[in-house]
Amino acid sequence: MLLVKTYVAASKIDGIGVFAAQLIPRNHPVWVEHSIFNIVLTPEQVNTLPPISQDYIDKYAWTDDVGAQHIGVDADKYINHSDDPNCGWIAAGAGISVALRDIEVGEEITEDYRTYCGNPSAGSFDD
């Protein structure tokens, strides 16, 4: 779940993105994994969904190392990929993303998808 004030708007990177609505200082937590804000679906559960819902999961969820799909219920699913991100993980598997540098008000929040899902063009391994 996002831990900072944000808003969703048109992105120069891809479609829509998440933007800082406050100054986010370097090393400040931006996102934390939380069971209420992060839905986890097994491949079997995803396969029971209608095709349009599977497409949504494919676009906005990320796949962990055991094949489960994770999707946030807040705006975090709209964070776009960057090869030079301003957010990143404090440690592998820690479930906390922090600002890698100061993020200014109005700046798009970005992550390097390869640090947790292997594919910078989509939210899952298998695209």
N, C-alpha and C positions, 0 to 999 in steps of 0.2 A: 504494500500500500504506500502511496505517496505520503511523505512526511513534510512537504513544503507546499506553499501556496502556488498553484499553477492554473493555467487555462489552456484550452484546446483551440487551435486556430490553423489557418492554411499554412502549410510548410513549403519551403523552397526545396526541401529534400525529397519528400514524397507525400502527396495528399494532405493529410493533416498531421499535426505534431503537438507536443506538449511544450509549453513555454513557461518560464519562470515569472511568477507574479510578485516575487520578492527577490531581494539580493540573497543568493545562496553562497555562503563563504566556502572556501576550499576545505575539504574534509568533513563538511556537514552532511549528516545522513539525508539522503533524498528519497530512498525507497527501502522498505523492509518487507521480507516475506511474512505474511500474516494469514493464518488459516481462514479468517472471516473474509478477507479481501482477495484471496487467491484460491480459485477453484482448480482442483486437480482431477483430471479425467483419464481413465485408463483407455488404451486403444479400443477395447471392447465397448466401452461406454460411448466413445466417439462414433463407432460403427453403427450404433443403434439410432443415431440422430438422422434427421432428414438431410439430404444433400446440401441444402442452403446453409444449414447449421454447421455441417462439416466444413464447408468453405469458410465460414466465419472463424471457426476454430483454427483452420489452417492458416488464415491470414493473421490473426491476432494472438494466438497462443504460442508458447515456446515449449519445446520438447526436452525433457530431462534425459539423463543417461540410461534410464530404464524404460523409456518410451512413453511416459505419462505426459499429457498435455497440461500446461499451466496457463491460466488466463485470469487476469486481474479484473475486478469488478469496478475499479475506478479508472481514471484516464491513463494509467500507466501503460495500458496496451497500445497507446498511440505514440509512445516514445520511439523515435526513428533511430536507425543505425547511422553511425559515423565511423570512419577509419581513424578519426581524431576526436574521440568523444569527450564530453565534459563531465560524465559520470562513469563510475566503474566500481567494481567489487572490492571490498576491503580485504577479502581472502576467499579463495575458492570454497564454495559450499557454505559460506557464512550467511548468505541470504540478506546482506545489507549492501546497498549501493550508495556511494558517497560522491560528493562533488570533487572532481579531480583538480579543479581550479575554481576560482570565483566565477559564479554564473550571474550575469547581470539581469536585471528586470527586463523582460521582453525577449531574452535570448532563448532559443530552442534548446531543450534538454535532449541530449543524445547519449547513446550507449554503443559499445562495440558488441553486436550480437554474437560474434564469434567467441566471446568469452563465456557464453553459456548455452548457445544453441547451434553453433557451427555454421550458420548460413546468414550472411549479412543482408541478403535480399528478402528474407522472409522470417517469420517467427518460428519456423520448425526446421528440423534436420533434413527432412525429405523433400524439399522443394528443389 
